[in-house]
Amino acid sequence: MYVEERMYRLKIGTAPEYFRHYQSEGMQIQLRHLPHMVGYYVTEIGGLNTVVHMWAYDSLDQRDRCRAAMQADPAWQAHLTKTRPLMETQESRVMKCAPFFVERLKTMLAAVK
């Protein structure tokens, strides 16, 4: 399994607007396309104004298919027109689960379905 960590540095003062858009429309769109939301966070200590969210995938091929479908969704494109102007930077990294953690992650993900 793989977990993608995405980090968005928001412009100062825009977090409430970003979260309002995401909660009212963005999250529902992503959950239609992406298989497993692992978490969605905002930094409290350290580099502020950073949103971090994580998504689990069975394979990198699954990730590619899911993200392509989401990018092709007109509702997602409309959502991006509202949230991208609030961002300063974006980063993404994809991590492979350690062998001993795969079953634990699958159990955690099954518990939230």
For each residue, the residues with C-beta under 8 A, 3 or more apart:
1: 56 57 58 96 97 102 105 106
2: 56 57 58 59 60 63 94 95 96 97
3: 38 54 55 56 57 94 95 97 105
4: 54 55 56 57 63 92 93 94 95
5: 52 53 54 92 93 94 95
6: 52 53 54 55 90 91 92
7: 50 51 52 90 91 92
8: 18 50 51 87 89 90
9: 47 49 50 87 88 89 90
10: 14 15 18 49 50 51 86 87 88
11: 14 49 86 87 88
12: 49
13:
14: 10 11 17 18 49 86
15: 10 18 19 42 49 51
16: 19 20
17: 14 20 21 86
18: 8 10 14 15 21 22 51 83 86 87
19: 15 16 22 23 42
20: 16 17 23 24
21: 17 18 24 25 26 79 82 83
22: 18 19 25 26 27 83
23: 19 20 26 27
24: 20 21
25: 21 22 28 29 75 79
26: 21 22 23 29 30 76 79 83
27: 22 23 30 31 40
28: 25 31 32
29: 25 26 32 33 70 73 75 76 79
30: 26 27 33 34 37 70 76
31: 27 28 34 37
32: 28 29 70 73
33: 29 30 66 67 69 70 73 76
34: 30 31 37 55 66 67 70
35: 55 56 57 58 62 66
36: 55 56 57 109
37: 30 31 34 40 53 54 55
38: 3 53 54 55 56 109
39: 52 53 54
40: 27 37 51 52 53 54
41: 51 52 53
42: 15 19 50 51 52
43: 46 47 48 49 50 52
44:
45:
46: 43 50
47: 9 43 50
48: 43
49: 9 10 11 12 14 15 43 88
50: 7 8 9 10 42 43 46 47
51: 7 8 10 15 18 40 41 42
52: 5 6 7 39 40 41 42 43
53: 5 6 37 38 39 40 41
54: 3 4 5 6 37 38 39 40
55: 3 4 6 34 35 36 37 38 63
56: 1 2 3 4 35 36 38 105 109
57: 1 2 3 4 35 36 60 62 63 66
58: 1 2 35 62
59: 2 62 63
60: 2 57 63 64 94
61: 64 65
62: 35 57 58 59 65 66
63: 2 4 55 57 59 60 66 67 94
64: 60 61 67 68
65: 61 62 68 69
66: 33 34 35 57 62 63 69 70
67: 33 34 63 64 70 71
68: 64 65 71 72
69: 33 65 66 72 73
70: 29 30 32 33 34 66 67 73 76
71: 67 68 76 77
72: 68 69
73: 29 32 33 69 70 76 77
74: 77 78
75: 25 29 78 79
76: 26 29 30 33 70 71 73 79 80
77: 71 73 74 80 81
78: 74 75 81 82
79: 21 25 26 29 75 76 82 83
80: 76 77 83 84
81: 77 78 84 85
82: 21 78 79 85 86
83: 18 21 22 26 79 80 86 87
84: 80 81 87
85: 81 82
86: 10 11 14 17 18 82 83
87: 8 9 10 11 18 83 84 90
88: 9 10 11 49
89: 8 9
90: 6 7 8 9 87
91: 6 7
92: 4 5 6 7
93: 4 5
94: 2 3 4 5 60 63
95: 2 3 4 5
96: 1 2
97: 1 2 3 101 102 105
98: 101 102
99: 102
100: 104
101: 97 98 104 105
102: 1 97 98 99 105 106
103: 106 107
104: 100 101 107 108
105: 1 3 56 97 101 102 108 109
106: 1 102 103 109 110
107: 103 104 110 111
108: 104 105 111 112
109: 36 38 56 105 106 112 113
110: 106 107 113
111: 107 108
112: 108 109
113: 109 110
